[in-house]
């Protein structure tokens, strides 16, 4: 019964412990359930489909006889891969895969028949078919170069090789109505006569990547154009990066959250126990054993933390977890999706509950270890006399507040930690959103400053001249190609960007130096250089499908752009090394005429504003996470500060009563409470803002990948908003405490000074 009375009497304090435990597990378990669920769904499909571990682009003839299945290589499939259009509509572009068998990276048939090398027809991307209202049995015409092949749709499929596929030019967001993929066999496509330009290899999970790479390169030699693994394949790594991003997001954000919850819970429980010294002494005097007394007070910490944590653990995945998961489905192609509880969530629950239990046990055990009942019941104020009495040239109330803080520095430090931690969380939440927007605006506005973009197949000289004549010399050309770069000890699959002279691509260097794109060498993006330890001045070997032999160039500088990640070099350097410049992207400030749009070699035209919109659309899939973190950072700030101020009120109740007896007006007492909170707030801001900027800098890196890097940016307004939100909480809580002072029962207040 005493526990029930205590919970009623200190309902606000126990409720705040409950809320803090709930919020921490709600956010943590919700985010981890998404990360864990997506990863589990991907792994299940990868195993079931026998997803390739190596993807090798080779020169256009049969290399299967060169490679053999061995102890480390389980399966090898060859295929011919090319682009085609649907029904003579150049706006319906498909990536065609002609396969002999479907043993490696087996596609999942959603409707229709399974793959058969002797069947006549095609297996079409399910999402593309759905958007274009195509069904099994419909007859389609595939236009492959100058060849037209009409055949029926045998099945609608999803392929594990295309989990994150957007388009041949790797657009930011998938447009299923325009871009997709299709599989067929050599019987349906006899014009290719068993040609192979791509190998799918499945190695054992314990096989060394370096060993497999070395084996393939030794066997195929210069026939290898580039070699990707799952973690470097653009279409697959997107889902792997998303899993890692959400997991890191949960761990980094919640590390600060858990720290604040633990500090607040420890302080709250310890002070609540200490406020009952007289009662503890009385219970011991009545003959209750130390064990029973400890058990009674251990419930102080155990009950609210356990109930809050278990509710958060359960509700997080089925609410925010499902919501976040549903928003990811539009970005990826997978047949099955589900959330999955993480064991780390249970570990977090155990830690929080243990903190509550140990805090209350430590506090009561410390009291019970006293030599006598009298010493337990004796008032042991948390405040200590100052060695010297400082004299401040302020008002009496300000002097009183400052001296009180100096007498209880430990308690003041807890308040400062609570405020600075709240500011850090708010800056991280607001700063994450601002950083994503800032990075996108920098990319599509500063780095790239064109008005319109023309994407083409690699252009012949004649087609190139036709387009450029229409643009009236207002253009800049770019050739993008999948490539492989190597130094002495590593091989990296990335994008090579060959830039013609012009004004629409502006590469900023990580150090304030002017870029000289025509100098012999390459520039590498900041993220790749940092991740793989590539230094300015070191030489790299470059190989792509547009080269007959490797080229060797030094790294001239590091460019700090979001994307595309990769290497950048000039057209002049590229051609001087004996290579042909075949642009597949053209930037211009002019409007695109219908004549250009209707050219067979033009794949797509987009504007800078459309590309910015697509980039922001990807961010929108994170919007629910970011908004959630902002809301919970505000709630966390409120409950932490409310808890600390309520405990201060309990400890100073006697002092406030004395002030009232001495004739202080309510307004004067309210002013003292507000000054106390504001001074703590100022110290919290001084510490919290610099730490918040440092935390944001590392926090934003969780979203980086081999394709995109984001840059931390919060802006003055973001910092001000974070500080103002906490300040509003401080003022409101001070008002609540002031009302509590007004309701103090004077008679009971002087009965005990505990």
N, C-alpha and C positions, 0 to 999 in steps of 0.2 A: 504493500500500500504506500509505503514511503516513496518508492520509486515513482509511482503514479503521481503523488503530490509534487515531487521534485520536478517531474517533467511538465506538469501544469504550471508550476511557479516560474520555471525557467523555459517556458515554451519557445520563446523567440530564439534563444541561444541554441537549444536542441534542434529546432527547425532549421536554423542556418547550417548546422553541421550536416543534417540530413540532406539539405539542398545542395551543399557543396559536394558531398559524396555522390549524390545523384547526377549532378551536372558532369563531373569528371568521368564517371563510368559511362554515362549516356553518350557523350561525345567520343570517348576513346573506343568503346565497344562498337558504336555505330560505324565509325570510319574503318576500324580494323575488319569488321564483318564484310564490308564492301571489298576492301583489298584482298582479304582471304578468300572471299567468294569468287571474285573475278579470276584470281590466280588458280583456284581449284577447278573452275569451269574450263579455263584454258588448258591446264595440265591434263585434265580428263580427256579433252578433245585431242590434244597433242598425242597422248598415248593411244587412244582409240583409232586415230587416223594414221598412226605411224608417221607423224610429222617429220619432215626432213630436218636433219641437224646441220647439214651443209648444202648451200645452193651455189652451184658453180656455173658461171657464164663462160661458154667456150666458143671457139670459132666454128663456123657452120659446117661441121661434118661429124660422123659417128666416132665417138671416143669411148664408147662403152667397153669395147674389147681391151682397152688399155688398163682399165680398172677391174679389180677382182674383189669379190666378197671374201672377207677374211674374219679373223677373230674380233677385229675392232669395227669393221664395216658390215652391217647386217643386210642392207638392201641398197641397190642402185637403180634408179629409173632415169631414162632419158626422155626429153621432150623437145618439141620445136615450139618456140614462143614468138609471136608476132602480134601486131595490131591489125584490126579490121573494123569496118563500119557495118551497120545493120541496115539492110534494105535500101542501100544507096543514100542513106541519110548521114551526112558527115557529122551531125550533132549527136549521133548514137555510136559511141566509140567503145569497142570491146577489145580486151586482151585475150587473144586466142592461144590456147594450149593444146597442142596435138600430142597425144600420149599413146604408147604401145600397151601399157598396163597401168593399173591404178593401185600399186602396192605401197608406194611412198607418198605421204601427204594425200591420203585417200579423201576425196570429197564426200560430203554428207548429202545424200539424196533426200530432199524434203518431199518431192513429188515425182512420180514417174519411175523409170527403170534404172537399175544399177548399171555401172559401166560395163560395156562389152566391146572388145576390140573389133568384133565382126559386125556390130550393129551399124546401121546407117543413120546418122543424125548427130545432134549436138546436145550437150548438157549445159544449160544456161544458168547464170547467176540468178538466184531466187529473188533478190532485192531489185535487180534490174528488170526482171520479168514482171514483178509485181507493179512497179512504177509504170511500165509500158504496156500493161494489160495483156501479157503473153502467157499462154498456158501450154501444158504438155500436149503434143499433137499438132500445134500450130507450125506452119511452114515459114521459115525465115530465109533470107538471102544474106550471105556474108560476102562483103566486098573486100578482097585481100589484094592490094595493089591493083593490077589490071585484071584480076581473076574474080569471077562471080560464081559462088557455089550456093545452090538452093538445097535445103534439107530440112527435115522436121526436128522439132524439139523433142528429145527423148526423155529428158528429165530436168527438173529444177533443183539446183544444188547450192551448197555453201562449202567453200574450200578453205582449209586451214592456212593455205599459202596467202590468202587474201583477207586475213582478219581485219587489218587496218587499211585496206585498199581504198583510195579516193579517186585516182585517175592515173593515166600514164605519166603525166607531168607532176604527180604527187601534190595535187591541190590540198588546201588546208582542211576542207570539209568535204565529205563524200556527197556527190550528186548522183544518186542512183538512177535518176531518169535519163542521164546522159552517158554515164560511164559504168562499165561492168566487166565481167570476164566470161569466157565460154570455153568448154572443153570438147574435144572431138578426138577421133582416131584417124589413123593413116588410111583406112579404107574409105572414109568419107572425104578425106583430103589427100588424094593420091598425087597431087601436083608437087608435094614436098618430098616424095620418094624416100621416106624413112630418114629425112634429115634431122639432125639434133643440134641444138645450140644452147641447151641448158641441161644440167645434171642435178638430180635430186638424190642426195646421199643420206642414209640413216646410219649413224654410228652408234655404238653402245654408249650408255650414259657415263660410264667410267673411263671412256677413251679420252686421251689428252687431245685438246683442240690443236695444239702445235704438232702433235704426231700425225693427226689426220691431214692437216694442211700440208705438211711436208710430204706426206705420201702422195697426195693428189698432185702437187706441183712437180714432184720428181717424175711421176708417170706421164703427166700431160705437158709439162714444160711451158713453153710460150703460148701454147694453145689456150691456157687459162687467161681469160680477160679480167675477171675478178671473182673472188670467192667470198660469199656471205655465210655467216652463221645465223641462228635465230635472233641473236642480239644485235646483228648488224643488218638484217633484212628489214627494209623500210616498212613493209606491210605487217610484219610480225612484232617487231620491237616496240611498236606503239602500244600494244596491250601490255607488254612487259614493263614498259616505262610507266604506264598509268598505274599499274599495281604498286610499283615502287614509290611513285609520287604520293599516292593516298596513304600508304603505310608510313612514309617519312613524315607526312603532314600530321598524322595522328601522334606519332612519337615525339616530334619536336614541340608541337603546340601543347600537348598534354604533359610534357615534362615540366613546363612552367606551371601549368594548371595544377598538377599533382603536388608540386613543391608548395604552392600557396595553400592548397587544401590541407596538406600535412601540417604546415606551420600554424594555420588558423585552428585546426582541430586540436592540435597539441596544446596551444595556448588556452583555448576555450575550456577544454576539459580540465586542465590543471587549475585554472582559476575558479571554475565551478566547484571543484573538490575543496580547494583552499578556503572558499567562502563558507564551508560547513565545518570548520575546525571545532567549534563548540559542540555541534551535533555529534561529530565523530568521537570527541572526548566523552560525551554523555553516553553514547552507545557502548564504549569500552568500559565506562564506570558501571553500567548496568549488567556487565558480565558477558557481553557478546564477544565471541572469539575474533581474533584478527582475521581469520579466513573468511568468516561471514561478512565482516565489515568490508573487506577488500572485494569480495564477490558482489556486494551491493553496489559499490562505486565503480567497479569495472563495467557494469551495465551502462553507466554514463557514456562511456566511449564506444562500447560495442553495439548497443541497440541502434542509435541513429545512423552510424556509419554502415552497419550491415544492411539495414532496411533501405537506405538511400542507394547504396552500391548495387544491391541485388536488383532493385527496380531499374536503375540505369543500365545495368548489364543486360537486362531482358528487353527493355523498351527501345534502347538505342538501335539495335540491328533491325527491328521490325518497323521502325518509323523512319528515321533519317537514313538508315542503311538502305532500305528498299527505295526510298526517294532518290538517293544519289545513284544507286545501281540503274534505275530506270532511265536516268538522264545519260548514262554512258552507252546504252544500247544503240543509240542513233549513230554513234561513231565507229562501231565495230561490228563485224559479221561473225557471230557465233551461234550455234544451234541451241545452246542451253545456257541459262544464267541463273545464279542463285547466290544468296548471302550465306556466310558460314561463320559461326562463332569462332573466335580466336582464343587460344589458351592464354595469351598474354592478357586478355581481359580478366580472366579468373585470377591471374597473378596480381593484377592491379587491385582487384577487390580484396584479396587476402592482405595486401600491403596496407591498404587504407583502414581495414578493420583492425589489423594488428596495431597500427598507429593509435587508433582510438583506445584500444584495450590497454596498451602499454602506457599511454599518457595518463589514463586514470589510475592504473596500478601504481605507477611511479609516484604520483601525487599523494595517494592515500598511504602508500607504504612509507613514504618519507615522514608523514605525520605520525604514523603508528610506531615508527622507530624511536620516538622520543622516550626519554627515561621515565616520565610520569604522565599521568592523566592531566595534571595541572599544566604541564608544559605544552601538551597538545592543545588545550583550550585557551592558552595564553595568546593574546593578540600579537601576531607577528606580521607587522605591516610590510608590504612589499616595498615600501619607500624607505629610504635611508637618509640620515642626516648628511648634509654636504660638509665636506672638510672646510670649505670656505663659503661664505655667503656673497655671491656675485651681486653687483649693483648695476642694474640696467637703467639707462635714461629713457624709460618708457613709462606708460601709464601703470597704475597699480595692478590692473587686471593682467596686462601683458607680462609684467614682472612675475606675478604669481604663476602664470602658465609656464614661463621659461624655467623658473626654479623648480616647479613640479616635474618638468621634463628631465632636468638635470638630476633630480633625485631618483628617477626611475628610467634610466637609459635603456635597459633591456626591454621594457614595455614600449618605449618610444620606438626602438629599433623594429619591433614587430609591426607597429603601425606604418612605419616608413616602407618596410618590405611589402606589406599588403598593398599600399598605394602604388609603389613603383612596379610591382608585379602586375597590377591591374592595368597600368599604363602600357606596359610591355605587351600584354596580350591584345589590348585594343590597337596598338600601333602595328602589331603583326597582322591582325585581321584586316584592318583598313589598308595597311601598306601592301598586303598581298594583292588585293583588288587593284589598287593604284599602280602597282608594279606591272601587272599584266597589261593594263590599259596603256601605260606609259611605253612599255616595250613595243606593243603593236603600233602605237602612233609613231614611235621612232623609226620602226622598220618601214611602215607604209606612210612616208611623209618626209623623212630625212634621208635614210639610207637609199630608199627607192623613191624617186620624186616624179615619176612619169604620170601621165593622165590615163593612158590606155596601154594594155599589154596584149600582144599577139603571140599565141602559142602555135607552133607549127611542127610538122614532121621535119627532120633534118633537110634543109632546103637545097635544091639544086641551084646552080648559078642563075639559070633563067628565071625560076620562080622567085628567087631572092631579089633580082633586079626589078621584077614586076611590082612586088610589094613596096620596095624602097622608092620607086618612081611615084607611086601613089601617095607616099608620105612626104614627098617634096623635101627630102634631106633633113627632116625632123625625126631622128630616130637614134637609138643605140641598140646594138645587137649583142646577144648573149648566147653562148652554147653551153648547155648543161648536160652532164653525162655522169652516169654511175662509174665510179672509178675505185681503184685500190692504190693506196699509198703505203710505202714501206720505208722503214729506216733499218738500222743494224739489228734491232731485236723485236720489232713488232710490225704487224700488217693491219691496216685499217681500211674498211670499206666506207666510202663517203661520196660526196658529190663534188665534181670538178666544175668550176664556173670559169669559162673563158670569155673575157670581156673585151669588146671593141671600144674604141675611144668614144666618148659621149658625156652627157651631163646628167643622165638619169640614174646612175649608180654611183653612190658616194660612200666609200669604205672608210670608216673612222678607225684609226689605230688606237690600241689600248694605251699607248704613250703618245703624248701630244707631238706628233711628227706628221709631216706632209707625206702622203702616199705617192709613190711613183710606180704606177701600174705597168709602165713600159720597161722597167728595170728587169734584168734577167733573173727570174726567180718567181716564187709564189708567196701569197699571203694566206695565212691559215686563221680560222676563226678561234676566238679566245677559249671557248669551252673545250674544243677538241685538243688544242695545244696543252691546256692545263690537265685534262683527263689522261692524255697519253704521254705527257712529259716531253713534248716537242719544243725545241728551243730555236730562237732566231739564230740563223747562221748555219744550222745543221742541214745536210743534204737529204732529200727524200727521192725515192723511186716512184714514178707515177705510171699506171697502166689503165687503159680504158678500151672500150670496144671501137673507138675511133682512131686507134693507133695500131701500126704494124709492129712497132717495137717500143720498149720502155723508154721513158725520158728521165733524166736526173737533173733536179733543180734545187737550189738552196731556198730555205725559208727566209724571206726578206723582213717580215713583220707579222704581228698578230693583230687582226682586225676584230673589234668588239661589236659584232652585230648579232641579232637574234637568230636570223636564218635567211637563206638556207646555210646550215653548217657545212663546212668543207674547206676546199682550197680555191683561191682566186688567182688567175694569171691573165696576162693580156693576150689578145689575138696576135699581136706582132711577135711575141716570144713563141707562142704556139706554132705559128706558121714558119718561123725561122728555124724550127727544129724538124722541119720536113712534114708537118702534119697539115691536114686540110681543115679549114674553118668552115663548119656547116652549122650556122645558127639555128636554134629551135625556139628562141624567144626574142621578140623585138619590142622595145619600149618606145613610146612616142607621146607627144603632147597634143597630137592632132586627133580629131574624131576619126573613127574607122569607117571607111566607106563600105557599102554593100558589095562592091567589086572585090574588096579584100576578103570580106567575110565569106563570100561564096567561092573563093579559090579552093581547089581540092587539097592543097598542101596546108591550109590553115585549119588547125584543130579546134581552136577556141580563142575568143577575144574576151577580155575582162578589163574592168577599170580598177584604178588604185582604190577607189572607195569600196568597190565590191570585194576586193581582197582584204581590206581592213575589216569589212563586215564579217567575212568568213572567219578571220582570225579571232574577232571578238565573240563569234558564235561558239567557238571552242571554249573560250573562257566562260561562257554562259553555263556550260556543263558543270563548272566548278562554283557557279554563283550560289547554289544552295548551301554548299560547304562553307563558302566565305561568309554568307549572311548568317549562317548558323553560328560560326565562330564569333562574329561580331556580337550577336545577341547574347551568347553565353559569356563572352568576356564582360559585357555590361552587367549581366546578372551576377556573375562571379564577383565583380567589383563591388556591387551593392552588398551582397551577403558577407563578404570578407570584412568590409568596412563597418557594416552594421554590427557584426559580431564583436569586433574589437572595441567599438564605441560602447556597446552595451556592457561589456566586461569592465570598461573604464568607469561606467556609471555605477555599477555594483560596488566597485572598490572605493569610489568617491562619494557614495551615497551619504555617508556621515558628514563629509566636508560640505556638500551642497546643503544638507540640513542645517549645519552650523551657520552657513551664510544667510539662510532664510531667517534663522533666529536673530542674527545680528542686524537684520533689517535690509538686506540686499533685495532690490527689486528683481522680479522675474526676468526683466529685460537685461539687467546687468549680469545675471547668472548665465542667461542665454548667450550673451556676448562673450563671456569667458569660455564657454563650451565651444563656440564657433572659432574663437582665436586659437584654442588648443588644436582643433581639427585642421585649421588653415595652415598653421605652422608645420604640423606633421605633413600636410599635403605638399607644401613648398619643398621640403626635403625629399619627399617621394618623387616629385617632378624632376628635381635636380639629378637624382640618381636614375630614375626610370626612363627619361627621354634618351640619354646616351646609350644605356643598355638596350633600350627598345630599338634603336637604330642598328646596333651591332647584331642583335638577335634577328632583325628583319633581313639583314644582309645574308645571313646564313640560312634563314628560314625559306627565303625565296628560291634558293638553289635546289629545293626538293622537286621543283617542276622542270628542271633542266634535263635535256636528253641529247642524244647524238644528232638530233635534227633541229632542236630549238634551245636557245638559252634566254632566260629572263633576267632582267636587271632590277635590283632593288630600288624602289622609288616611293616615297610617301608624300613628299611635299609639305610645305609649312602648314597648309590647311589641315592635312591629315594629322599632323602632330597636335595642332591646336584643338581639333575635334576630340582627339583621344584624351587630352588633358582636361578639356571642358566637361566631357562626360563624367570623368572621375570627380571633378570639382562639384558638379551638380549633385552627385551622390553624396559627397562629403557634406554639402550644405543641407540637403534634405535629411540626412541622418542626424546632423546636429540639431535640427528642428525637432526631430522625433525624440531625441534625448532630452531636449529642453522641456518637452511636454511631460516626460517621465519625471523630471525634477519637480514640475508643478504639482504632480499628483503624489509626491512623497508624503507618507503618513508620519508626522513629526514624532509622535509618541513611540511608534515602533522603531523609527530610525535610530533613536538614542538608546534603545535597549541593548543593542549589540553593535560593536564596531568592527565586526569581522568582515 
